[in-house]
Amino acid sequence: AHAMVRDFAQGLGDADAPAARAALAWSRAVLAENEALAEGRPDRLPAAAETYRKAAAAYAALPRPYSEALTTECAARCVLAADTVGGEAPAHSADPAGPKALAASASPADERATAASAIAELESCAQHFTDLGAVWDATRARALLRTRQPARKGRPPGRPSHSDQLSPREAEVAQLASSGLTNREIAATLHLSPRTVEQHIAGAMRKTGALSRRDLAHRL
């Protein structure tokens, strides 16, 4: 992969090709993220996030909003992954002046602010995906958000009643099903069991009167 990206960069040279340069930044960000994870170096994830943001800015200038949202989501994912492991990063560092040093000098308040900013980015991405009709992408972003946001307080004990209307989860599953995803794909996206997905689809079809998954798309 490194060789391919290197060849890509050399072939691009000084050419005026904004879309290709955005793709090059995206490729470098993917390499940086996956290397950090493979080597157990979460201290390098913030650098990957910055490269993703460079790609996002390049796509915003084109403009290519879907690619911009994807790369922004990736940047937020890297920040949150680095924030999750916290101080568990290895003590050694090949570059003491690099991201590791920056992470070590950051105060807890700075780290919380960075994580909060990443969560805000994810919320924005989820809305952009929704506006673009990218249901699966919006659902993926919201699934990651749910792992970082505490449950809202003030709701009465027990599950809310949705006897005649689709529950939020049924609506979410129904949208993905009507877009052509299989139960297993929906389950993987939402971190549910295929059986639970099947139950949600059955409930959505019953409440909407849909006769099939395809018919469900016209009744949502």
C-alpha atoms as an extended CHARMM CRD file, in Angstrom:
* protein
*
       220  EXT
         1         1  ALA       CA              0.0000000000        0.0000000000        0.0000000000  PROA      1               0.0000000000
         2         2  HSD       CA              2.8670000000        2.3580000000        0.7700000000  PROA      2               0.0000000000
         3         3  ALA       CA              4.3690000000        1.6540000000       -2.6370000000  PROA      3               0.0000000000
         4         4  MET       CA              1.0670000000        2.3740000000       -4.3780000000  PROA      4               0.0000000000
         5         5  VAL       CA              0.6270000000        5.6810000000       -2.5490000000  PROA      5               0.0000000000
         6         6  ARG       CA              4.2350000000        6.6290000000       -3.2890000000  PROA      6               0.0000000000
         7         7  ASP       CA              3.7450000000        5.8600000000       -6.9830000000  PROA      7               0.0000000000
         8         8  PHE       CA              0.5010000000        7.8230000000       -6.9460000000  PROA      8               0.0000000000
         9         9  ALA       CA              2.2620000000       10.8740000000       -5.4550000000  PROA      9               0.0000000000
        10        10  GLN       CA              5.1720000000       10.6460000000       -7.9100000000  PROA      10              0.0000000000
        11        11  GLY       CA              2.8390000000       10.2730000000      -10.8690000000  PROA      11              0.0000000000
        12        12  LEU       CA              0.8000000000       13.2610000000       -9.7280000000  PROA      12              0.0000000000
        13        13  GLY       CA              3.8740000000       15.4780000000       -9.4960000000  PROA      13              0.0000000000
        14        14  ASP       CA              3.0160000000       19.1790000000       -9.7280000000  PROA      14              0.0000000000
        15        15  ALA       CA             -0.1280000000       18.6350000000      -11.7770000000  PROA      15              0.0000000000
        16        16  ASP       CA             -3.1410000000       20.8170000000      -11.0390000000  PROA      16              0.0000000000
        17        17  ALA       CA             -5.4730000000       17.9900000000      -10.0290000000  PROA      17              0.0000000000
        18        18  PRO       CA             -7.4790000000       18.9050000000       -6.9010000000  PROA      18              0.0000000000
        19        19  ALA       CA             -9.5210000000       15.6810000000       -6.8140000000  PROA      19              0.0000000000
        20        20  ALA       CA             -6.3990000000       13.5290000000       -7.1260000000  PROA      20              0.0000000000
        21        21  ARG       CA             -4.6310000000       15.4870000000       -4.3710000000  PROA      21              0.0000000000
        22        22  ALA       CA             -7.6340000000       15.0440000000       -2.0950000000  PROA      22              0.0000000000
        23        23  ALA       CA             -7.5500000000       11.3090000000       -2.8010000000  PROA      23              0.0000000000
        24        24  LEU       CA             -3.8070000000       11.2400000000       -2.0570000000  PROA      24              0.0000000000
        25        25  ALA       CA             -4.3660000000       12.8730000000        1.3380000000  PROA      25              0.0000000000
        26        26  TRP       CA             -7.1570000000       10.3770000000        2.0620000000  PROA      26              0.0000000000
        27        27  SER       CA             -4.8780000000        7.4680000000        1.1260000000  PROA      27              0.0000000000
        28        28  ARG       CA             -2.1090000000        8.7250000000        3.4050000000  PROA      28              0.0000000000
        29        29  ALA       CA             -4.5830000000        9.1310000000        6.2570000000  PROA      29              0.0000000000
        30        30  VAL       CA             -5.8340000000        5.5530000000        5.8490000000  PROA      30              0.0000000000
        31        31  LEU       CA             -2.2570000000        4.2660000000        5.9570000000  PROA      31              0.0000000000
        32        32  ALA       CA             -1.4510000000        6.3320000000        9.0440000000  PROA      32              0.0000000000
        33        33  GLU       CA             -4.5700000000        5.1570000000       10.8940000000  PROA      33              0.0000000000
        34        34  ASN       CA             -4.1060000000        1.4850000000       10.1080000000  PROA      34              0.0000000000
        35        35  GLU       CA             -0.3970000000        1.5290000000       10.9360000000  PROA      35              0.0000000000
        36        36  ALA       CA             -1.1090000000        3.1650000000       14.2930000000  PROA      36              0.0000000000
        37        37  LEU       CA             -3.6780000000        0.4960000000       15.1230000000  PROA      37              0.0000000000
        38        38  ALA       CA             -1.5840000000       -2.4100000000       13.8370000000  PROA      38              0.0000000000
        39        39  GLU       CA              1.4820000000       -1.3030000000       15.7960000000  PROA      39              0.0000000000
        40        40  GLY       CA             -0.4630000000       -0.5300000000       18.9710000000  PROA      40              0.0000000000
        41        41  ARG       CA              0.4720000000        3.1560000000       18.7740000000  PROA      41              0.0000000000
        42        42  PRO       CA             -2.7040000000        5.1370000000       19.5550000000  PROA      42              0.0000000000
        43        43  ASP       CA             -0.5130000000        8.2080000000       20.1410000000  PROA      43              0.0000000000
        44        44  ARG       CA             -0.1740000000        8.3880000000       16.3450000000  PROA      44              0.0000000000
        45        45  LEU       CA             -3.9210000000        8.5220000000       15.7090000000  PROA      45              0.0000000000
        46        46  PRO       CA             -4.1920000000       12.3180000000       16.1570000000  PROA      46              0.0000000000
        47        47  ALA       CA             -1.7160000000       12.7420000000       13.2820000000  PROA      47              0.0000000000
        48        48  ALA       CA             -3.8800000000       10.4630000000       11.1350000000  PROA      48              0.0000000000
        49        49  ALA       CA             -6.8970000000       12.5860000000       12.1110000000  PROA      49              0.0000000000
        50        50  GLU       CA             -5.1330000000       15.7400000000       10.8990000000  PROA      50              0.0000000000
        51        51  THR       CA             -4.3890000000       14.1100000000        7.5420000000  PROA      51              0.0000000000
        52        52  TYR       CA             -8.0460000000       13.0760000000        7.2440000000  PROA      52              0.0000000000
        53        53  ARG       CA             -9.0090000000       16.7030000000        7.9200000000  PROA      53              0.0000000000
        54        54  LYS       CA             -6.7000000000       17.8880000000        5.1490000000  PROA      54              0.0000000000
        55        55  ALA       CA             -8.4900000000       15.5180000000        2.8060000000  PROA      55              0.0000000000
        56        56  ALA       CA            -11.8660000000       16.7530000000        4.0730000000  PROA      56              0.0000000000
        57        57  ALA       CA            -10.8670000000       20.3730000000        3.4350000000  PROA      57              0.0000000000
        58        58  ALA       CA             -9.7410000000       19.4610000000       -0.0840000000  PROA      58              0.0000000000
        59        59  TYR       CA            -13.0490000000       17.7330000000       -0.7960000000  PROA      59              0.0000000000
        60        60  ALA       CA            -14.9660000000       20.6920000000        0.6290000000  PROA      60              0.0000000000
        61        61  ALA       CA            -13.2010000000       22.9860000000       -1.8470000000  PROA      61              0.0000000000
        62        62  LEU       CA            -14.1280000000       20.8600000000       -4.8780000000  PROA      62              0.0000000000
        63        63  PRO       CA            -16.9440000000       20.5360000000       -3.6050000000  PROA      63              0.0000000000
        64        64  ARG       CA            -17.6300000000       16.8290000000       -2.9870000000  PROA      64              0.0000000000
        65        65  PRO       CA            -19.8110000000       16.7460000000        0.1500000000  PROA      65              0.0000000000
        66        66  TYR       CA            -20.0840000000       12.9570000000        0.4640000000  PROA      66              0.0000000000
        67        67  SER       CA            -16.3150000000       12.4480000000        0.4290000000  PROA      67              0.0000000000
        68        68  GLU       CA            -15.9280000000       15.4360000000        2.7560000000  PROA      68              0.0000000000
        69        69  ALA       CA            -18.3190000000       13.8500000000        5.2560000000  PROA      69              0.0000000000
        70        70  LEU       CA            -16.5820000000       10.4540000000        5.0180000000  PROA      70              0.0000000000
        71        71  THR       CA            -13.1230000000       11.8640000000        5.6950000000  PROA      71              0.0000000000
        72        72  THR       CA            -14.4130000000       14.0840000000        8.5090000000  PROA      72              0.0000000000
        73        73  GLU       CA            -16.0370000000       11.0270000000       10.0830000000  PROA      73              0.0000000000
        74        74  CYS       CA            -12.7090000000        9.1820000000        9.8530000000  PROA      74              0.0000000000
        75        75  ALA       CA            -10.9070000000       12.0770000000       11.5540000000  PROA      75              0.0000000000
        76        76  ALA       CA            -13.3930000000       12.0570000000       14.4130000000  PROA      76              0.0000000000
        77        77  ARG       CA            -13.0830000000        8.2670000000       14.7200000000  PROA      77              0.0000000000
        78        78  CYS       CA             -9.2990000000        8.5470000000       15.1120000000  PROA      78              0.0000000000
        79        79  VAL       CA             -9.5930000000       11.2410000000       17.7740000000  PROA      79              0.0000000000
        80        80  LEU       CA            -12.1150000000        9.2360000000       19.7660000000  PROA      80              0.0000000000
        81        81  ALA       CA            -10.0560000000        6.0460000000       19.4550000000  PROA      81              0.0000000000
        82        82  ALA       CA             -6.9910000000        7.8650000000       20.8130000000  PROA      82              0.0000000000
        83        83  ASP       CA             -9.1040000000        9.3940000000       23.5930000000  PROA      83              0.0000000000
        84        84  THR       CA            -10.5010000000        5.9750000000       24.5530000000  PROA      84              0.0000000000
        85        85  VAL       CA             -7.1120000000        4.4140000000       25.2660000000  PROA      85              0.0000000000
        86        86  GLY       CA             -5.9370000000        7.5260000000       27.0810000000  PROA      86              0.0000000000
        87        87  GLY       CA             -2.6960000000        6.9050000000       28.8740000000  PROA      87              0.0000000000
        88        88  GLU       CA             -2.3520000000        3.3220000000       27.6950000000  PROA      88              0.0000000000
        89        89  ALA       CA             -0.0170000000        4.2870000000       24.8310000000  PROA      89              0.0000000000
        90        90  PRO       CA              3.4750000000        2.7840000000       24.9730000000  PROA      90              0.0000000000
        91        91  ALA       CA              6.1470000000        4.8710000000       26.6720000000  PROA      91              0.0000000000
        92        92  HSD       CA              8.6800000000        4.6640000000       23.8380000000  PROA      92              0.0000000000
        93        93  SER       CA              8.4480000000        6.9680000000       20.8410000000  PROA      93              0.0000000000
        94        94  ALA       CA             10.6250000000        7.2240000000       17.7610000000  PROA      94              0.0000000000
        95        95  ASP       CA              9.7760000000       10.9270000000       17.4720000000  PROA      95              0.0000000000
        96        96  PRO       CA              9.6970000000       12.6690000000       20.8750000000  PROA      96              0.0000000000
        97        97  ALA       CA              8.6650000000       15.9090000000       19.2060000000  PROA      97              0.0000000000
        98        98  GLY       CA              5.7620000000       14.2950000000       17.3580000000  PROA      98              0.0000000000
        99        99  PRO       CA              2.1370000000       13.5330000000       18.3060000000  PROA      99              0.0000000000
       100       100  LYS       CA              3.2440000000       11.5890000000       21.3910000000  PROA      100             0.0000000000
       101       101  ALA       CA              4.8750000000       14.6720000000       22.8760000000  PROA      101             0.0000000000
       102       102  LEU       CA              1.8200000000       16.7390000000       22.0700000000  PROA      102             0.0000000000
       103       103  ALA       CA             -0.4520000000       14.1660000000       23.6830000000  PROA      103             0.0000000000
       104       104  ALA       CA              1.7420000000       14.0490000000       26.7870000000  PROA      104             0.0000000000
       105       105  SER       CA              1.6090000000       17.8340000000       27.1530000000  PROA      105             0.0000000000
       106       106  ALA       CA             -2.1550000000       18.0380000000       26.7300000000  PROA      106             0.0000000000
       107       107  SER       CA             -4.1430000000       18.6330000000       29.8940000000  PROA      107             0.0000000000
       108       108  PRO       CA             -7.2200000000       16.5410000000       30.7660000000  PROA      108             0.0000000000
       109       109  ALA       CA             -9.3480000000       19.5750000000       29.9420000000  PROA      109             0.0000000000
       110       110  ASP       CA             -7.7360000000       19.8110000000       26.5020000000  PROA      110             0.0000000000
       111       111  GLU       CA             -8.3670000000       16.1200000000       25.8980000000  PROA      111             0.0000000000
       112       112  ARG       CA            -12.0230000000       16.4640000000       26.8940000000  PROA      112             0.0000000000
       113       113  ALA       CA            -12.3920000000       19.4500000000       24.5870000000  PROA      113             0.0000000000
       114       114  THR       CA            -10.8120000000       17.4960000000       21.7250000000  PROA      114             0.0000000000
       115       115  ALA       CA            -13.1400000000       14.5360000000       22.2880000000  PROA      115             0.0000000000
       116       116  ALA       CA            -16.1340000000       16.8790000000       22.5130000000  PROA      116             0.0000000000
       117       117  SER       CA            -15.1140000000       18.4730000000       19.2250000000  PROA      117             0.0000000000
       118       118  ALA       CA            -14.8700000000       15.0440000000       17.5930000000  PROA      118             0.0000000000
       119       119  ILE       CA            -18.3320000000       14.1340000000       18.8660000000  PROA      119             0.0000000000
       120       120  ALA       CA            -19.6850000000       17.3730000000       17.4100000000  PROA      120             0.0000000000
       121       121  GLU       CA            -18.0180000000       16.4990000000       14.1000000000  PROA      121             0.0000000000
       122       122  LEU       CA            -19.6840000000       13.0820000000       14.1260000000  PROA      122             0.0000000000
       123       123  GLU       CA            -23.0870000000       14.6310000000       14.8130000000  PROA      123             0.0000000000
       124       124  SER       CA            -22.5690000000       16.9830000000       11.8800000000  PROA      124             0.0000000000
       125       125  CYS       CA            -21.4760000000       14.0940000000        9.6420000000  PROA      125             0.0000000000
       126       126  ALA       CA            -24.5360000000       12.0540000000       10.5770000000  PROA      126             0.0000000000
       127       127  GLN       CA            -26.7660000000       14.9770000000        9.5740000000  PROA      127             0.0000000000
       128       128  HSD       CA            -24.8690000000       15.5320000000        6.3250000000  PROA      128             0.0000000000
       129       129  PHE       CA            -25.1770000000       11.8450000000        5.4330000000  PROA      129             0.0000000000
       130       130  THR       CA            -28.9070000000       12.0220000000        6.1370000000  PROA      130             0.0000000000
       131       131  ASP       CA            -29.2760000000       15.1180000000        3.9600000000  PROA      131             0.0000000000
       132       132  LEU       CA            -27.4320000000       13.3200000000        1.1570000000  PROA      132             0.0000000000
       133       133  GLY       CA            -29.6470000000       10.2440000000        1.4600000000  PROA      133             0.0000000000
       134       134  ALA       CA            -26.7170000000        8.0940000000        2.6380000000  PROA      134             0.0000000000
       135       135  VAL       CA            -28.7510000000        6.1280000000        5.1710000000  PROA      135             0.0000000000
       136       136  TRP       CA            -26.1700000000        3.4510000000        5.9140000000  PROA      136             0.0000000000
       137       137  ASP       CA            -23.4190000000        6.0210000000        6.4980000000  PROA      137             0.0000000000
       138       138  ALA       CA            -25.6560000000        8.0990000000        8.7640000000  PROA      138             0.0000000000
       139       139  THR       CA            -26.5390000000        5.0100000000       10.7820000000  PROA      139             0.0000000000
       140       140  ARG       CA            -22.8660000000        4.0480000000       11.1310000000  PROA      140             0.0000000000
       141       141  ALA       CA            -21.9690000000        7.5120000000       12.4110000000  PROA      141             0.0000000000
       142       142  ARG       CA            -24.8380000000        7.4920000000       14.9030000000  PROA      142             0.0000000000
       143       143  ALA       CA            -23.8620000000        4.0100000000       16.0970000000  PROA      143             0.0000000000
       144       144  LEU       CA            -20.4040000000        5.3470000000       16.9660000000  PROA      144             0.0000000000
       145       145  LEU       CA            -21.9720000000        8.3590000000       18.6460000000  PROA      145             0.0000000000
       146       146  ARG       CA            -24.0520000000        6.0930000000       20.8810000000  PROA      146             0.0000000000
       147       147  THR       CA            -20.8750000000        4.5090000000       22.2460000000  PROA      147             0.0000000000
       148       148  ARG       CA            -19.6670000000        7.9310000000       23.4220000000  PROA      148             0.0000000000
       149       149  GLN       CA            -22.8100000000        9.7050000000       24.5610000000  PROA      149             0.0000000000
       150       150  PRO       CA            -24.4850000000        8.8790000000       27.8710000000  PROA      150             0.0000000000
       151       151  ALA       CA            -28.1230000000        7.8220000000       27.8980000000  PROA      151             0.0000000000
       152       152  ARG       CA            -30.4950000000       10.7380000000       28.2120000000  PROA      152             0.0000000000
       153       153  LYS       CA            -31.9930000000       11.1680000000       31.6530000000  PROA      153             0.0000000000
       154       154  GLY       CA            -35.5510000000       11.9700000000       32.5350000000  PROA      154             0.0000000000
       155       155  ARG       CA            -37.2800000000        9.1560000000       30.6800000000  PROA      155             0.0000000000
       156       156  PRO       CA            -39.7180000000        7.0930000000       32.7620000000  PROA      156             0.0000000000
       157       157  PRO       CA            -38.5870000000        3.5610000000       33.6440000000  PROA      157             0.0000000000
       158       158  GLY       CA            -39.2740000000        0.8880000000       31.0500000000  PROA      158             0.0000000000
       159       159  ARG       CA            -39.5090000000        1.1250000000       27.3080000000  PROA      159             0.0000000000
       160       160  PRO       CA            -41.6270000000        3.8800000000       25.7350000000  PROA      160             0.0000000000
       161       161  SER       CA            -44.8300000000        2.8160000000       24.0560000000  PROA      161             0.0000000000
       162       162  HSD       CA            -44.8790000000        2.8010000000       20.2380000000  PROA      162             0.0000000000
       163       163  SER       CA            -47.9760000000        0.7200000000       19.7200000000  PROA      163             0.0000000000
       164       164  ASP       CA            -49.1130000000        2.4330000000       16.5130000000  PROA      164             0.0000000000
       165       165  GLN       CA            -45.9740000000        4.2050000000       15.3400000000  PROA      165             0.0000000000
       166       166  LEU       CA            -42.5070000000        2.9540000000       14.5250000000  PROA      166             0.0000000000
       167       167  SER       CA            -40.0520000000        3.1620000000       17.3840000000  PROA      167             0.0000000000
       168       168  PRO       CA            -36.8120000000        5.0280000000       16.6030000000  PROA      168             0.0000000000
       169       169  ARG       CA            -34.9590000000        1.7120000000       16.3130000000  PROA      169             0.0000000000
       170       170  GLU       CA            -37.6440000000        0.1660000000       14.0740000000  PROA      170             0.0000000000
       171       171  ALA       CA            -37.4810000000        3.2120000000       11.7990000000  PROA      171             0.0000000000
       172       172  GLU       CA            -33.6860000000        2.9940000000       11.6780000000  PROA      172             0.0000000000
       173       173  VAL       CA            -33.7140000000       -0.7180000000       10.8240000000  PROA      173             0.0000000000
       174       174  ALA       CA            -36.5420000000       -0.2650000000        8.3060000000  PROA      174             0.0000000000
       175       175  GLN       CA            -34.6160000000        2.4540000000        6.4590000000  PROA      175             0.0000000000
       176       176  LEU       CA            -31.5780000000        0.2260000000        6.1320000000  PROA      176             0.0000000000
       177       177  ALA       CA            -33.6820000000       -2.7620000000        5.0710000000  PROA      177             0.0000000000
       178       178  SER       CA            -35.4900000000       -0.7280000000        2.4230000000  PROA      178             0.0000000000
       179       179  SER       CA            -32.1310000000        0.4660000000        1.0640000000  PROA      179             0.0000000000
       180       180  GLY       CA            -31.2580000000       -3.1380000000        0.2030000000  PROA      180             0.0000000000
       181       181  LEU       CA            -29.0960000000       -4.2650000000        3.1270000000  PROA      181             0.0000000000
       182       182  THR       CA            -29.4100000000       -7.8100000000        4.4250000000  PROA      182             0.0000000000
       183       183  ASN       CA            -30.2670000000       -8.5800000000        8.0440000000  PROA      183             0.0000000000
       184       184  ARG       CA            -26.6440000000       -9.5010000000        8.7370000000  PROA      184             0.0000000000
       185       185  GLU       CA            -25.3760000000       -6.2380000000        7.2440000000  PROA      185             0.0000000000
       186       186  ILE       CA            -27.8750000000       -4.2510000000        9.3050000000  PROA      186             0.0000000000
       187       187  ALA       CA            -26.9060000000       -6.2010000000       12.4300000000  PROA      187             0.0000000000
       188       188  ALA       CA            -23.2130000000       -5.4620000000       11.8610000000  PROA      188             0.0000000000
       189       189  THR       CA            -23.9050000000       -1.7670000000       11.2620000000  PROA      189             0.0000000000
       190       190  LEU       CA            -26.0690000000       -1.2970000000       14.3620000000  PROA      190             0.0000000000
       191       191  HSD       CA            -24.2820000000       -3.8230000000       16.6030000000  PROA      191             0.0000000000
       192       192  LEU       CA            -27.4210000000       -5.9200000000       16.9780000000  PROA      192             0.0000000000
       193       193  SER       CA            -28.1000000000       -9.6190000000       16.5420000000  PROA      193             0.0000000000
       194       194  PRO       CA            -29.6620000000      -10.7220000000       13.2180000000  PROA      194             0.0000000000
       195       195  ARG       CA            -32.6110000000      -12.0500000000       15.2270000000  PROA      195             0.0000000000
       196       196  THR       CA            -33.2450000000       -8.6280000000       16.7570000000  PROA      196             0.0000000000
       197       197  VAL       CA            -33.0480000000       -7.0370000000       13.3180000000  PROA      197             0.0000000000
       198       198  GLU       CA            -35.5760000000       -9.5660000000       12.0310000000  PROA      198             0.0000000000
       199       199  GLN       CA            -37.9570000000       -8.6790000000       14.8650000000  PROA      199             0.0000000000
       200       200  HSD       CA            -37.6350000000       -4.9490000000       14.1820000000  PROA      200             0.0000000000
       201       201  ILE       CA            -38.3430000000       -5.4480000000       10.4780000000  PROA      201             0.0000000000
       202       202  ALA       CA            -41.3610000000       -7.6050000000       11.2680000000  PROA      202             0.0000000000
       203       203  GLY       CA            -42.6550000000       -4.9210000000       13.6400000000  PROA      203             0.0000000000
       204       204  ALA       CA            -42.1200000000       -2.1780000000       11.0550000000  PROA      204             0.0000000000
       205       205  MET       CA            -43.9320000000       -4.1570000000        8.3600000000  PROA      205             0.0000000000
       206       206  ARG       CA            -46.8400000000       -4.8780000000       10.6820000000  PROA      206             0.0000000000
       207       207  LYS       CA            -47.2370000000       -1.2490000000       11.7540000000  PROA      207             0.0000000000
       208       208  THR       CA            -46.9230000000        0.1810000000        8.2400000000  PROA      208             0.0000000000
       209       209  GLY       CA            -48.9150000000       -2.5560000000        6.5080000000  PROA      209             0.0000000000
       210       210  ALA       CA            -46.0060000000       -3.2730000000        4.1600000000  PROA      210             0.0000000000
       211       211  LEU       CA            -46.2040000000       -6.5530000000        2.2500000000  PROA      211             0.0000000000
       212       212  SER       CA            -42.4650000000       -6.8580000000        1.5780000000  PROA      212             0.0000000000
       213       213  ARG       CA            -39.1480000000       -5.1680000000        2.2880000000  PROA      213             0.0000000000
       214       214  ARG       CA            -39.4230000000       -3.3610000000       -1.0390000000  PROA      214             0.0000000000
       215       215  ASP       CA            -42.9320000000       -2.2060000000       -0.1830000000  PROA      215             0.0000000000
       216       216  LEU       CA            -41.6050000000       -0.9970000000        3.1630000000  PROA      216             0.0000000000
       217       217  ALA       CA            -39.5490000000        1.6680000000        1.3710000000  PROA      217             0.0000000000
       218       218  HSD       CA            -42.7360000000        3.3060000000        0.0390000000  PROA      218             0.0000000000
       219       219  ARG       CA            -44.4590000000        3.3560000000        3.4190000000  PROA      219             0.0000000000
       220       220  LEU       CA            -41.7960000000        4.9740000000        5.5870000000  PROA      220             0.0000000000
